[in-house]
Amino acid sequence: MPDRHLLRAGRVGSPHGLDGSFNVIATAPELLTLGRAVMIAGVARKIDRRAGHDGRVIIRVVGCEDRNAAEALRGQEVSIRRVEAPKLDEDEWWADDLEGCAVRDGETEVGTVKRLLALPSCEVLEVERAAGGADLLVPLVSDAVRSVDIAAQVIDVDLVFLGEV
């Protein structure tokens, strides 16, 4: 079970250069700011370099001094403490909070959110159907998603809009 006090910020990718910097893949770039404390492989580290752009984030953390050290971290999850995350606007959620939510259309059970995917046009929920079959992709737009209740872990969708009824 994931630690609900942490938010995933990405995963350590390939080393970048010789100074211990590395690419961060599957990233939430707004969480990876210079000076922020992150957890990597269960160890708290501070970001002491940030480069690249939001589509390709490159960081170095204290204690990762060369390319070999960066390579040793490859594949590890990068996370931050939830209390340090930027405040979200209404109708914004962290992917970690959406994953595992029950998806319903009113009283009709649809399935469970497997993950949030960032597609070129919008973000979508990948929903594992309760009845089996191919996963359902639900765009995070108001026509498709009626409501999100993080506390109850329930997302109400419109199956008619999604072409499922």
Secondary structure, DSSP 8 states (H G I E B T S, - for coil): ---TTEEEEEEEEEE-SSSS-EEEES--GGG--TT-EEEETTEEEEEEEEEEETTEEEEEETT--SHHHHHHHTT-EEEEEGGGS----TT---HHHHTT-EEEETTEEEEEEEEEEE-SS-EEEEEEETT-SS-EEEESSTTTEEEEETTTTEEEE-TTTTT--
